[in-house]
Amino acid sequence: MSTENANGDKWTFVIEPKSKLFKFNFKELLHYKDLIGLLTRRDFVSGYKQTILGPLWFIVQPLITTIMYMFVFGNIIKIGTDNIPQPLFYFSGNMLWGFFAANLVKCSETFAANSGLFGKIYFPRMIVPISYVLNNALTLAVQFATLLIFMLYYFVTGYNYGFSAWVLVVPLLLVQLSALGVGLGIIVSAITTKYRDLKNLVGFGMSLWMYVTPIIYPLSKVPAKWRWAFDLNPVSPMLEMFRFALLGSGRLELNLWLISLGVTIIVSLFGLIIFSRNERTFIDVI
């Protein structure tokens, strides 16, 4: 936009305080698209700078975790995987949980980790969580390609996936998973600007949450009396539907997924409102 002050000086851009509790300006985000790309590249490069394997860690970490799960849970404890080959079952669960957890944890540090930058220059603060999501999406893309290679191998060796139209839901599940992680993350970020000790609970909470998510076991192995606790977990229906749509096995319960989708929408909107409100005052608190 262009405006003019009393002295006749012309300004090409004017920063104004937000007059509403929640105002999400998509045009403003597009105006800073180059900054989004720069921050995404910064996070990508800094994460693997001066490392031996570099971006190969995208694949090495989930592969090592998958091998460990196969050894402990698949061969020692002997937990079934609903007839899905163990590498596909464990790798897919670990991949999706890693994407969700990375979005939540990184976004929960938005204000605390970038307070110096936020205090020096103006730009839409939502750009930072967006750059985190894009960076995590790059990781997910590499890991998803690895999963497809595994799937191709098992297809050649005779495994029948039983693909159906549900495979078209996979992109929506990934978007929902990222939205839930970002929504919860920016809520935590807004809260921890004032109560910093709460950020110590994030890692601990994520560890506990992982055990009530069907990553290392299918929901079919959960006793009926405890099933309600897993059904309340909004991540569980997403993982089960992902495996059902892509790998041909899992629980297809639309009612639980629709509830999970509703929870995701509510959490995302609530997170945006809190984030929008907190960004106006956090620099005075942090």
C-alpha atoms as a printed R data frame, in Angstrom:
    type eleno elety resid chain resno       x       y      z
1   ATOM     1    CA   MET     A     1   0.000   0.000  0.000
2   ATOM     2    CA   SER     A     2   1.096   3.596 -0.536
3   ATOM     3    CA   THR     A     3   0.380   6.598  1.693
4   ATOM     4    CA   GLU     A     4   1.657  10.095  2.405
5   ATOM     5    CA   ASN     A     5   2.409  11.955  5.646
6   ATOM     6    CA   ALA     A     6   1.953  15.661  6.516
7   ATOM     7    CA   ASN     A     7   5.344  16.583  5.034
8   ATOM     8    CA   GLY     A     8   4.522  14.990  1.700
9   ATOM     9    CA   ASP     A     9   6.808  11.968  2.238
10  ATOM    10    CA   LYS     A    10   5.511   8.839  0.573
11  ATOM    11    CA   TRP     A    11   5.645   5.468  2.258
12  ATOM    12    CA   THR     A    12   5.207   2.204  0.375
13  ATOM    13    CA   PHE     A    13   4.251   0.143  3.440
14  ATOM    14    CA   VAL     A    14   2.556   1.108  6.694
15  ATOM    15    CA   ILE     A    15   2.577  -1.025  9.838
16  ATOM    16    CA   GLU     A    16  -0.580  -0.590 11.890
17  ATOM    17    CA   PRO     A    17  -1.613  -2.135 15.223
18  ATOM    18    CA   LYS     A    18  -4.171  -4.905 15.049
19  ATOM    19    CA   SER     A    19  -7.623  -3.679 15.954
20  ATOM    20    CA   LYS     A    20  -9.177  -7.123 16.251
21  ATOM    21    CA   LEU     A    21  -8.575 -10.043 18.557
22  ATOM    22    CA   PHE     A    22  -7.847 -12.235 15.573
23  ATOM    23    CA   LYS     A    23  -6.718 -10.972 12.188
24  ATOM    24    CA   PHE     A    24  -4.949 -13.272  9.778
25  ATOM    25    CA   ASN     A    25  -3.682 -11.406  6.723
26  ATOM    26    CA   PHE     A    26  -2.824 -13.851  3.951
27  ATOM    27    CA   LYS     A    27  -1.755 -11.054  1.606
28  ATOM    28    CA   GLU     A    28   0.797  -9.890  4.161
29  ATOM    29    CA   LEU     A    29   2.231 -13.396  4.382
30  ATOM    30    CA   LEU     A    30   2.573 -13.508  0.596
31  ATOM    31    CA   HIS     A    31   4.397 -10.172  0.762
32  ATOM    32    CA   TYR     A    32   7.025 -11.878  2.961
33  ATOM    33    CA   LYS     A    33   7.296 -15.087  0.921
34  ATOM    34    CA   ASP     A    34  11.012 -14.509  0.373
35  ATOM    35    CA   LEU     A    35  11.554 -14.327  4.125
36  ATOM    36    CA   ILE     A    36   9.662 -17.587  4.562
37  ATOM    37    CA   GLY     A    37  12.017 -19.225  2.083
38  ATOM    38    CA   LEU     A    38  15.052 -17.711  3.811
39  ATOM    39    CA   LEU     A    39  14.009 -18.917  7.284
40  ATOM    40    CA   THR     A    40  13.181 -22.371  5.921
41  ATOM    41    CA   ARG     A    41  16.607 -22.595  4.304
42  ATOM    42    CA   ARG     A    42  18.246 -21.332  7.517
43  ATOM    43    CA   ASP     A    43  16.631 -24.044  9.615
44  ATOM    44    CA   PHE     A    44  17.462 -26.712  7.042
45  ATOM    45    CA   VAL     A    45  21.124 -25.738  6.699
46  ATOM    46    CA   SER     A    46  21.767 -25.062 10.396
47  ATOM    47    CA   GLY     A    47  20.295 -28.420 11.376
48  ATOM    48    CA   TYR     A    48  22.871 -30.397  9.367
49  ATOM    49    CA   LYS     A    49  25.798 -28.016  9.120
50  ATOM    50    CA   GLN     A    50  29.143 -29.582 10.080
51  ATOM    51    CA   THR     A    51  27.694 -33.107 10.256
52  ATOM    52    CA   ILE     A    52  29.152 -36.210  8.647
53  ATOM    53    CA   LEU     A    53  26.003 -37.564  7.030
54  ATOM    54    CA   GLY     A    54  24.231 -34.241  6.498
55  ATOM    55    CA   PRO     A    55  20.648 -34.590  5.203
56  ATOM    56    CA   LEU     A    56  21.032 -38.375  5.207
57  ATOM    57    CA   TRP     A    57  20.048 -38.119  8.864
58  ATOM    58    CA   PHE     A    58  16.514 -37.623  7.504
59  ATOM    59    CA   ILE     A    59  16.588 -41.324  6.642
60  ATOM    60    CA   VAL     A    60  19.151 -42.739  9.078
61  ATOM    61    CA   GLN     A    61  17.307 -41.718 12.255
62  ATOM    62    CA   PRO     A    62  13.931 -43.306 11.441
63  ATOM    63    CA   LEU     A    63  15.665 -46.355  9.955
64  ATOM    64    CA   ILE     A    64  17.654 -46.994 13.136
65  ATOM    65    CA   THR     A    65  14.526 -46.481 15.226
66  ATOM    66    CA   THR     A    66  12.605 -48.866 12.956
67  ATOM    67    CA   ILE     A    67  15.284 -51.547 13.306
68  ATOM    68    CA   MET     A    68  15.215 -51.151 17.089
69  ATOM    69    CA   TYR     A    69  11.406 -51.455 17.142
70  ATOM    70    CA   MET     A    70  11.589 -54.552 14.943
71  ATOM    71    CA   PHE     A    71  14.136 -56.170 17.253
72  ATOM    72    CA   VAL     A    72  12.469 -55.304 20.583
73  ATOM    73    CA   PHE     A    73   8.744 -55.186 19.877
74  ATOM    74    CA   GLY     A    74   8.560 -57.403 16.801
75  ATOM    75    CA   ASN     A    75  10.962 -60.213 17.715
76  ATOM    76    CA   ILE     A    76  11.444 -60.175 21.498
77  ATOM    77    CA   ILE     A    77   8.035 -59.044 22.772
78  ATOM    78    CA   LYS     A    78   6.385 -60.301 19.577
79  ATOM    79    CA   ILE     A    79   3.672 -57.678 19.178
80  ATOM    80    CA   GLY     A    80   1.729 -58.248 15.974
81  ATOM    81    CA   THR     A    81   1.467 -55.644 13.217
82  ATOM    82    CA   ASP     A    82  -1.915 -56.611 11.683
83  ATOM    83    CA   ASN     A    83  -0.165 -58.564  8.909
84  ATOM    84    CA   ILE     A    84   1.690 -55.442  7.723
85  ATOM    85    CA   PRO     A    85   5.420 -56.133  7.136
86  ATOM    86    CA   GLN     A    86   7.291 -54.914 10.185
87  ATOM    87    CA   PRO     A    87   9.534 -52.382  8.365
88  ATOM    88    CA   LEU     A    88   6.477 -50.734  6.779
89  ATOM    89    CA   PHE     A    89   4.489 -50.712 10.018
90  ATOM    90    CA   TYR     A    90   7.192 -49.278 12.265
91  ATOM    91    CA   PHE     A    91   8.687 -46.903  9.708
92  ATOM    92    CA   SER     A    92   5.312 -45.370  8.814
93  ATOM    93    CA   GLY     A    93   4.371 -44.854 12.458
94  ATOM    94    CA   ASN     A    94   7.752 -43.404 13.352
95  ATOM    95    CA   MET     A    95   7.685 -41.128 10.295
96  ATOM    96    CA   LEU     A    96   4.255 -39.670 11.049
97  ATOM    97    CA   TRP     A    97   4.898 -39.251 14.761
98  ATOM    98    CA   GLY     A    98   8.236 -37.579 14.059
99  ATOM    99    CA   PHE     A    99   6.524 -35.092 11.729
100 ATOM   100    CA   PHE     A   100   3.827 -34.285 14.286
101 ATOM   101    CA   ALA     A   101   6.245 -34.029 17.216
102 ATOM   102    CA   ALA     A   102   8.719 -31.862 15.282
103 ATOM   103    CA   ASN     A   103   5.984 -29.376 14.370
104 ATOM   104    CA   LEU     A   104   4.708 -29.199 17.936
105 ATOM   105    CA   VAL     A   105   8.108 -28.900 19.630
106 ATOM   106    CA   LYS     A   106   9.577 -26.390 17.162
107 ATOM   107    CA   CYS     A   107   6.469 -24.193 17.141
108 ATOM   108    CA   SER     A   108   6.373 -24.260 20.944
109 ATOM   109    CA   GLU     A   109   9.708 -22.381 20.879
110 ATOM   110    CA   THR     A   110   8.558 -19.675 18.446
111 ATOM   111    CA   PHE     A   111   8.620 -16.708 20.829
112 ATOM   112    CA   ALA     A   112  11.383 -17.839 23.182
113 ATOM   113    CA   ALA     A   113  13.849 -18.861 20.449
114 ATOM   114    CA   ASN     A   114  13.264 -15.789 18.262
115 ATOM   115    CA   SER     A   115  12.811 -13.027 20.837
116 ATOM   116    CA   GLY     A   116  15.997 -11.265 19.711
117 ATOM   117    CA   LEU     A   117  14.861 -11.244 16.088
118 ATOM   118    CA   PHE     A   118  11.301 -10.204 16.948
119 ATOM   119    CA   GLY     A   119  12.579  -7.301 19.041
120 ATOM   120    CA   LYS     A   120  14.640  -5.811 16.217
121 ATOM   121    CA   ILE     A   121  12.497  -5.955 13.116
122 ATOM   122    CA   TYR     A   122   8.853  -6.283 12.160
123 ATOM   123    CA   PHE     A   123   7.442  -9.090 10.073
124 ATOM   124    CA   PRO     A   124   4.358 -11.292 10.575
125 ATOM   125    CA   ARG     A   125   5.300 -13.552 13.473
126 ATOM   126    CA   MET     A   126   3.327 -16.411 11.942
127 ATOM   127    CA   ILE     A   127   6.064 -16.657  9.335
128 ATOM   128    CA   VAL     A   128   8.296 -18.470 11.829
129 ATOM   129    CA   PRO     A   129   5.910 -21.395 12.504
130 ATOM   130    CA   ILE     A   130   5.226 -21.601  8.767
131 ATOM   131    CA   SER     A   131   8.959 -21.906  8.076
132 ATOM   132    CA   TYR     A   132   9.181 -24.658 10.709
133 ATOM   133    CA   VAL     A   133   6.378 -26.595  9.028
134 ATOM   134    CA   LEU     A   134   7.964 -26.263  5.583
135 ATOM   135    CA   ASN     A   135  11.305 -27.450  6.938
136 ATOM   136    CA   ASN     A   136   9.659 -30.440  8.616
137 ATOM   137    CA   ALA     A   137   7.725 -31.113  5.413
138 ATOM   138    CA   LEU     A   138  11.027 -31.467  3.550
139 ATOM   139    CA   THR     A   139  12.084 -34.090  6.058
140 ATOM   140    CA   LEU     A   140   8.737 -35.843  5.701
141 ATOM   141    CA   ALA     A   141   9.031 -35.833  1.886
142 ATOM   142    CA   VAL     A   142  12.397 -37.620  2.014
143 ATOM   143    CA   GLN     A   143  11.122 -40.149  4.538
144 ATOM   144    CA   PHE     A   144   7.908 -40.710  2.587
145 ATOM   145    CA   ALA     A   145   9.966 -41.416 -0.538
146 ATOM   146    CA   THR     A   146  11.908 -43.985  1.492
147 ATOM   147    CA   LEU     A   147   8.644 -45.572  2.616
148 ATOM   148    CA   LEU     A   148   7.509 -45.815 -1.016
149 ATOM   149    CA   ILE     A   149  10.759 -47.619 -1.871
150 ATOM   150    CA   PHE     A   150  10.058 -50.140  0.902
151 ATOM   151    CA   MET     A   151   6.505 -50.522 -0.381
152 ATOM   152    CA   LEU     A   152   7.765 -51.163 -3.907
153 ATOM   153    CA   TYR     A   153  10.101 -53.870 -2.617
154 ATOM   154    CA   TYR     A   154   7.309 -55.687 -0.783
155 ATOM   155    CA   PHE     A   155   4.983 -55.291 -3.763
156 ATOM   156    CA   VAL     A   156   7.568 -56.960 -6.006
157 ATOM   157    CA   THR     A   157   7.963 -59.756 -3.470
158 ATOM   158    CA   GLY     A   158   4.215 -60.436 -3.480
159 ATOM   159    CA   TYR     A   159   2.625 -58.287 -0.770
160 ATOM   160    CA   ASN     A   160  -0.894 -57.122 -1.683
161 ATOM   161    CA   TYR     A   161  -1.732 -53.633 -0.429
162 ATOM   162    CA   GLY     A   162  -5.348 -53.669 -1.564
163 ATOM   163    CA   PHE     A   163  -5.335 -50.024 -2.643
164 ATOM   164    CA   SER     A   164  -8.686 -48.232 -2.717
165 ATOM   165    CA   ALA     A   165 -10.008 -44.706 -3.124
166 ATOM   166    CA   TRP     A   166  -9.025 -44.069  0.503
167 ATOM   167    CA   VAL     A   167  -5.456 -43.504 -0.646
168 ATOM   168    CA   LEU     A   168  -6.639 -40.043 -1.771
169 ATOM   169    CA   VAL     A   169  -7.160 -39.152  1.909
170 ATOM   170    CA   VAL     A   170  -3.439 -39.469  2.683
171 ATOM   171    CA   PRO     A   171  -2.543 -35.830  1.781
172 ATOM   172    CA   LEU     A   172  -5.418 -34.593  3.958
173 ATOM   173    CA   LEU     A   173  -4.168 -36.696  6.870
174 ATOM   174    CA   LEU     A   174  -0.690 -35.175  6.552
175 ATOM   175    CA   VAL     A   175  -2.131 -31.650  6.461
176 ATOM   176    CA   GLN     A   176  -4.298 -32.429  9.489
177 ATOM   177    CA   LEU     A   177  -1.329 -33.861 11.359
178 ATOM   178    CA   SER     A   178   0.735 -30.734 10.719
179 ATOM   179    CA   ALA     A   179  -2.174 -28.430 11.638
180 ATOM   180    CA   LEU     A   180  -2.678 -30.183 14.966
181 ATOM   181    CA   GLY     A   181   1.033 -30.018 15.775
182 ATOM   182    CA   VAL     A   182   1.300 -26.331 14.845
183 ATOM   183    CA   GLY     A   183  -1.894 -25.435 16.703
184 ATOM   184    CA   LEU     A   184  -0.746 -27.068 19.922
185 ATOM   185    CA   GLY     A   185   2.778 -25.732 19.458
186 ATOM   186    CA   ILE     A   186   1.791 -22.077 19.128
187 ATOM   187    CA   ILE     A   187  -0.542 -22.416 22.133
188 ATOM   188    CA   VAL     A   188   2.367 -23.719 24.209
189 ATOM   189    CA   SER     A   189   4.619 -20.989 22.779
190 ATOM   190    CA   ALA     A   190   2.177 -18.288 23.861
191 ATOM   191    CA   ILE     A   191   1.882 -19.735 27.365
192 ATOM   192    CA   THR     A   192   5.614 -20.275 27.913
193 ATOM   193    CA   THR     A   193   6.443 -16.623 27.191
194 ATOM   194    CA   LYS     A   194   5.115 -15.929 30.683
195 ATOM   195    CA   TYR     A   195   5.604 -19.295 32.388
196 ATOM   196    CA   ARG     A   196   8.945 -20.485 31.071
197 ATOM   197    CA   ASP     A   197   9.196 -23.563 33.248
198 ATOM   198    CA   LEU     A   198   6.261 -25.122 31.397
199 ATOM   199    CA   LYS     A   199   8.446 -25.705 28.344
200 ATOM   200    CA   ASN     A   200  10.210 -28.426 30.351
201 ATOM   201    CA   LEU     A   201   6.976 -30.404 30.249
202 ATOM   202    CA   VAL     A   202   6.827 -30.435 26.454
203 ATOM   203    CA   GLY     A   203   9.459 -33.135 25.902
204 ATOM   204    CA   PHE     A   204   8.174 -35.187 28.831
205 ATOM   205    CA   GLY     A   205   4.601 -34.855 27.643
206 ATOM   206    CA   MET     A   206   5.492 -35.886 24.108
207 ATOM   207    CA   SER     A   207   7.192 -39.034 25.418
208 ATOM   208    CA   LEU     A   208   4.066 -40.026 27.339
209 ATOM   209    CA   TRP     A   209   1.803 -39.147 24.415
210 ATOM   210    CA   MET     A   210   3.813 -41.412 22.119
211 ATOM   211    CA   TYR     A   211   2.954 -44.465 24.214
212 ATOM   212    CA   VAL     A   212  -0.806 -43.903 23.800
213 ATOM   213    CA   THR     A   213  -0.398 -43.558 20.031
214 ATOM   214    CA   PRO     A   214  -0.338 -46.666 17.777
215 ATOM   215    CA   ILE     A   215   3.248 -46.314 16.629
216 ATOM   216    CA   ILE     A   216   4.804 -49.525 17.907
217 ATOM   217    CA   TYR     A   217   1.573 -51.522 18.070
218 ATOM   218    CA   PRO     A   218  -1.760 -51.564 16.223
219 ATOM   219    CA   LEU     A   219  -4.937 -50.532 18.030
220 ATOM   220    CA   SER     A   220  -6.238 -54.077 17.561
221 ATOM   221    CA   LYS     A   221  -3.788 -55.160 20.283
222 ATOM   222    CA   VAL     A   222  -5.145 -52.692 22.849
223 ATOM   223    CA   PRO     A   223  -7.449 -54.324 25.442
224 ATOM   224    CA   ALA     A   224 -11.080 -53.262 25.075
225 ATOM   225    CA   LYS     A   225 -11.207 -51.724 28.551
226 ATOM   226    CA   TRP     A   226  -8.426 -49.263 27.630
227 ATOM   227    CA   ARG     A   227  -9.569 -48.519 24.076
228 ATOM   228    CA   TRP     A   228 -11.394 -45.340 25.144
229 ATOM   229    CA   ALA     A   229  -8.098 -43.714 26.179
230 ATOM   230    CA   PHE     A   230  -6.628 -44.320 22.740
231 ATOM   231    CA   ASP     A   231  -9.787 -43.182 20.979
232 ATOM   232    CA   LEU     A   232  -9.526 -39.840 22.800
233 ATOM   233    CA   ASN     A   233  -6.079 -39.335 21.294
234 ATOM   234    CA   PRO     A   234  -6.641 -37.236 18.125
235 ATOM   235    CA   VAL     A   235  -3.447 -38.585 16.542
236 ATOM   236    CA   SER     A   236  -4.517 -42.239 16.730
237 ATOM   237    CA   PRO     A   237  -7.235 -42.112 14.025
238 ATOM   238    CA   MET     A   238  -4.847 -40.354 11.657
239 ATOM   239    CA   LEU     A   239  -2.167 -43.034 11.980
240 ATOM   240    CA   GLU     A   240  -4.673 -45.868 11.689
241 ATOM   241    CA   MET     A   241  -6.325 -44.335  8.620
242 ATOM   242    CA   PHE     A   242  -2.924 -43.694  7.033
243 ATOM   243    CA   ARG     A   243  -1.991 -47.351  7.387
244 ATOM   244    CA   PHE     A   244  -5.405 -48.450  6.173
245 ATOM   245    CA   ALA     A   245  -5.279 -46.184  3.113
246 ATOM   246    CA   LEU     A   246  -1.667 -46.808  2.128
247 ATOM   247    CA   LEU     A   247  -0.750 -50.200  3.566
248 ATOM   248    CA   GLY     A   248  -4.118 -51.952  3.438
249 ATOM   249    CA   SER     A   249  -4.525 -52.706  7.135
250 ATOM   250    CA   GLY     A   250  -5.760 -50.832 10.189
251 ATOM   251    CA   ARG     A   251  -8.965 -49.483 11.693
252 ATOM   252    CA   LEU     A   252 -11.275 -47.442  9.502
253 ATOM   253    CA   GLU     A   253 -13.569 -45.618 11.927
254 ATOM   254    CA   LEU     A   254 -14.895 -42.485 10.290
255 ATOM   255    CA   ASN     A   255 -16.586 -41.223 13.439
256 ATOM   256    CA   LEU     A   256 -13.296 -41.152 15.353
257 ATOM   257    CA   TRP     A   257 -11.494 -39.510 12.457
258 ATOM   258    CA   LEU     A   258 -14.203 -36.826 12.117
259 ATOM   259    CA   ILE     A   259 -13.920 -36.125 15.847
260 ATOM   260    CA   SER     A   260 -10.147 -35.885 15.434
261 ATOM   261    CA   LEU     A   261 -10.625 -33.528 12.486
262 ATOM   262    CA   GLY     A   262 -12.966 -31.351 14.557
263 ATOM   263    CA   VAL     A   263 -10.466 -31.240 17.413
264 ATOM   264    CA   THR     A   264  -7.730 -30.257 14.950
265 ATOM   265    CA   ILE     A   265  -9.801 -27.380 13.550
266 ATOM   266    CA   ILE     A   266 -10.705 -26.092 17.027
267 ATOM   267    CA   VAL     A   267  -7.124 -26.343 18.300
268 ATOM   268    CA   SER     A   268  -5.769 -24.611 15.172
269 ATOM   269    CA   LEU     A   269  -8.227 -21.707 15.400
270 ATOM   270    CA   PHE     A   270  -7.703 -21.354 19.152
271 ATOM   271    CA   GLY     A   271  -3.946 -21.414 18.632
272 ATOM   272    CA   LEU     A   272  -4.131 -18.676 15.975
273 ATOM   273    CA   ILE     A   273  -6.257 -16.487 18.271
274 ATOM   274    CA   ILE     A   274  -3.864 -16.894 21.215
275 ATOM   275    CA   PHE     A   275  -0.845 -16.411 18.955
276 ATOM   276    CA   SER     A   276  -2.347 -13.262 17.429
277 ATOM   277    CA   ARG     A   277  -3.116 -11.846 20.857
278 ATOM   278    CA   ASN     A   278   0.213 -12.792 22.397
279 ATOM   279    CA   GLU     A   279   2.424 -11.407 19.596
280 ATOM   280    CA   ARG     A   280   1.299  -7.866 20.477
281 ATOM   281    CA   THR     A   281   2.615  -8.012 24.052
282 ATOM   282    CA   PHE     A   282   5.148 -10.837 24.325
283 ATOM   283    CA   ILE     A   283   8.198  -8.617 23.817
284 ATOM   284    CA   ASP     A   284   7.328  -6.812 27.073
285 ATOM   285    CA   VAL     A   285   7.027 -10.101 28.947
286 ATOM   286    CA   ILE     A   286   9.810 -12.313 27.638
